[in-house]
Amino acid sequence: MRVLVLGAGVVGVSTAWFLAQAGHDVTVVDRQSQAANETSFANGGQLSVSQSEPWASPDAPWLAMKWLWREDAPLLFRWRLDPQQWEWGLRFLWECRQQRQQNNVRAMLQIGLYSRAAFAELDASLALDYQRRSQGIICLYDQQQELDQAAQIARVMQQYGVERQVLSTAQLIEIEPALKHCAQRLVGGTYCATDASGNVRLFTRALAEQARQQGVAFLFGHRINALEAGGDGRISAVSVTNAEGHYQALHADAYVLALGSFSPLIAATVGMRLPIYPAKGYSATVNITRPDAAPEVSMTDEAAKVVFSRLGDQLRIAGTAEFSGYSHHLNPIRCQALLQVARAWFPEAADYDHPQFWSGLRPSTPSNVPFIGRAKGWHNLFLNTGHGTLGWTQGPGSGKALAEIISGHRPACDFPFTGL
Ligand SMILES: Cc1cc2nc3c(=O)[nH]c(=O)nc-3n(C[C@H](O)[C@H](O)[C@H](O)COP(=O)(O)OP(=O)(O)OC[C@H]3O[C@@H](n4cnc5c(N)ncnc54)[C@H](O)[C@@H]3O)c2cc1C
């Protein structure tokens, strides 16, 4: 089958790889000059199945209200005259109910575990170099009440076979000696040994290169304008503008929408409403100056919602979510807030005076559960989008699952695939 994959982020490239492995004739289209140039460029680096917790929870509305006027708040809604944003907000409130939260945790875990297996398969067969560290992930707590809540979450994860354990400060320091510098502040933490970290950009580009060698075609520098409906419940073409500014219609047997935060804009061209909204996040990348004072194990400061991953000789610090439309603007207060958190935990680790800041738009659904599967009402349009906070963790598994669906197989994953 000829398949057009729209989008060359980690999700699109993973889908293309597994489609090619299944024997399809695959072309990937993207407006950028290479793969992983947008949200899959400089994220937090965590492969964190054990953190499959949706933002939408019974506490979330109160937290969002509390943070409403704080410029450095971890989660910040900037309400605009934007119906897409308001509709998303209402759906988010709906997902905050306890029953919905439980379902969403389960779905996120299932696709996360499927993805963990897909990573293992790729690591074994391709040996891609993406600065992977398979040393687990620690979550840090400096308040007993938060640690107690984390213990409850850890129990939920354990029910699904994800070993997130509650550990004392001394046990954490044994796993990550760099924490001895801030032992006074810690009340304890959680640890999941089977989580990992790595560089999403290196992974995506290396996998794209492997896919190219297997015959996948990449049309970079092509802006996708619209899907064209054929009138029989089928997409007949995708209209694009190439680097020279010429319009073209691209035809295939099946089409995969993997455009991250921009998927709803292109879906709307055939009347489909996808509840995906960009949640802007920030990262700072700094050079490590004292390797012994920098963490080797990836970490999350749960209260600040900031993550740390060691990528080669650099430390990646990432976090914050700002619902303010499609702007990539870097707010200096939020940039500094990231560095402050890092300085407080690991003061000697890195050169915090020369950070590289970046922002990316997480393609967020109200439930944090992505859309994977056949688009409702269409025979040959497939979705792989809306991965929000965990697109790196879930990307390869989502790509594998969708390739299976397109090939007519049911993935061995208990996830609410669309259209199945
Ligand atoms: C600060 C931050 C930290 C994060 N940390 C983590 C983490 O630690 N762990 C984790 O699992 N996830 C993390 N994430 C989330 C993760 O990075 C995303 O979920 C993931 O990168 C989304 O991948 P994607 O392929 O769906 O989208 P993208 O990478 O954005 O890919 C979409 C592609 O579509 C292309 N495109 C869009 N519109 C058009 C158009 N009209 N025409 C042509 N091409 C188009 C873009 O150029 C892009 O290449 C983080 C995100 C952020 C912002």
The ligand as an SDF file (V2000), in Angstrom:
LIG
                    3D

 53 58  0  0  0  0  0  0  0  0999 V2000
    9.4530   21.2050   27.1420 C   0  0  0  0  0  0  0  0  0  0  0  0
    8.9940   19.8250   26.7430 C   0  0  0  0  0  0  0  0  0  0  0  0
    9.4610   18.7350   27.4510 C   0  0  0  0  0  0  0  0  0  0  0  0
    9.0310   17.4550   27.1080 C   0  0  0  0  0  0  0  0  0  0  0  0
    9.5710   16.3960   27.7570 N   0  0  0  0  0  0  0  0  0  0  0  0
    9.1960   15.1380   27.4160 C   0  0  0  0  0  0  0  0  0  0  0  0
    9.7770   14.0300   28.0760 C   0  0  0  0  0  0  0  0  0  0  0  0
   10.6460   14.1760   28.9280 O   0  0  0  0  0  0  0  0  0  0  0  0
    9.3350   12.7930   27.7380 N   0  0  0  0  0  0  0  0  0  0  0  0
    8.3720   12.6030   26.8000 C   0  0  0  0  0  0  0  0  0  0  0  0
    7.9820   11.4570   26.5600 O   0  0  0  0  0  0  0  0  0  0  0  0
    7.8480   13.6430   26.1060 N   0  0  0  0  0  0  0  0  0  0  0  0
    8.2270   14.8970   26.4120 C   0  0  0  0  0  0  0  0  0  0  0  0
    7.6900   15.9670   25.7520 N   0  0  0  0  0  0  0  0  0  0  0  0
    6.6470   15.7320   24.7450 C   0  0  0  0  0  0  0  0  0  0  0  0
    7.2160   15.2940   23.3970 C   0  0  0  0  0  0  0  0  0  0  0  0
    8.3350   16.0520   23.0680 O   0  0  0  0  0  0  0  0  0  0  0  0
    6.1200   15.4570   22.3220 C   0  0  0  0  0  0  0  0  0  0  0  0
    4.9450   14.7890   22.7300 O   0  0  0  0  0  0  0  0  0  0  0  0
    6.5770   14.8630   20.9900 C   0  0  0  0  0  0  0  0  0  0  0  0
    7.7910   15.4330   20.5770 O   0  0  0  0  0  0  0  0  0  0  0  0
    5.5080   15.1000   19.9260 C   0  0  0  0  0  0  0  0  0  0  0  0
    5.9600   14.5010   18.7320 O   0  0  0  0  0  0  0  0  0  0  0  0
    5.1130   14.6070   17.4000 P   0  0  0  0  0  0  0  0  0  0  0  0
    5.8330   13.8220   16.3810 O   0  0  0  0  0  0  0  0  0  0  0  0
    3.6950   14.3070   17.6730 O   0  0  0  0  0  0  0  0  0  0  0  0
    5.1250   16.1810   17.0480 O   0  0  0  0  0  0  0  0  0  0  0  0
    6.3130   17.0480   16.3980 P   0  0  0  0  0  0  0  0  0  0  0  0
    7.6280   16.6210   16.8560 O   0  0  0  0  0  0  0  0  0  0  0  0
    5.9420   18.4770   16.5940 O   0  0  0  0  0  0  0  0  0  0  0  0
    6.2100   16.6670   14.8660 O   0  0  0  0  0  0  0  0  0  0  0  0
    5.2050   17.1990   14.0300 C   0  0  0  0  0  0  0  0  0  0  0  0
    5.8260   17.4790   12.6750 C   0  0  0  0  0  0  0  0  0  0  0  0
    4.7990   17.9920   11.8150 O   0  0  0  0  0  0  0  0  0  0  0  0
    5.3430   19.0010   11.0050 C   0  0  0  0  0  0  0  0  0  0  0  0
    4.2710   19.9030   10.5760 N   0  0  0  0  0  0  0  0  0  0  0  0
    3.3220   20.4960   11.3440 C   0  0  0  0  0  0  0  0  0  0  0  0
    2.4730   21.1950   10.5610 N   0  0  0  0  0  0  0  0  0  0  0  0
    2.8800   21.0290    9.2680 C   0  0  0  0  0  0  0  0  0  0  0  0
    2.3920   21.4870    8.0190 C   0  0  0  0  0  0  0  0  0  0  0  0
    1.3180   22.2780    7.9030 N   0  0  0  0  0  0  0  0  0  0  0  0
    3.0540   21.1190    6.9170 N   0  0  0  0  0  0  0  0  0  0  0  0
    4.1540   20.3080    7.0070 C   0  0  0  0  0  0  0  0  0  0  0  0
    4.6540   19.8460    8.1580 N   0  0  0  0  0  0  0  0  0  0  0  0
    4.0280   20.2060    9.2810 C   0  0  0  0  0  0  0  0  0  0  0  0
    6.3590   19.7060   11.9090 C   0  0  0  0  0  0  0  0  0  0  0  0
    7.3550   20.3420   11.1420 O   0  0  0  0  0  0  0  0  0  0  0  0
    6.8960   18.5580   12.7610 C   0  0  0  0  0  0  0  0  0  0  0  0
    8.1050   18.0400   12.2330 O   0  0  0  0  0  0  0  0  0  0  0  0
    8.1000   17.2740   26.0470 C   0  0  0  0  0  0  0  0  0  0  0  0
    7.6690   18.3710   25.3280 C   0  0  0  0  0  0  0  0  0  0  0  0
    8.1080   19.6450   25.6540 C   0  0  0  0  0  0  0  0  0  0  0  0
    7.6370   20.8160   24.8470 C   0  0  0  0  0  0  0  0  0  0  0  0
  1  2  1  0
  2  3  1  0
  2 52  2  0
  3  4  2  0
  4  5  1  0
  4 50  1  0
  5  6  2  0
  6  7  1  0
  6 13  1  0
  7  8  2  0
  7  9  1  0
  9 10  1  0
 10 11  2  0
 10 12  1  0
 12 13  2  0
 13 14  1  0
 14 15  1  0
 14 50  1  0
 15 16  1  0
 16 17  1  0
 16 18  1  0
 18 19  1  0
 18 20  1  0
 20 21  1  0
 20 22  1  0
 22 23  1  0
 23 24  1  0
 24 25  2  0
 24 26  1  0
 24 27  1  0
 27 28  1  0
 28 29  2  0
 28 30  1  0
 28 31  1  0
 31 32  1  0
 32 33  1  0
 33 34  1  0
 33 48  1  0
 34 35  1  0
 35 36  1  0
 35 46  1  0
 36 37  1  0
 36 45  1  0
 37 38  2  0
 38 39  1  0
 39 40  1  0
 39 45  2  0
 40 41  1  0
 40 42  2  0
 42 43  1  0
 43 44  2  0
 44 45  1  0
 46 47  1  0
 46 48  1  0
 48 49  1  0
 50 51  2  0
 51 52  1  0
 52 53  1  0
M  END
$$$$
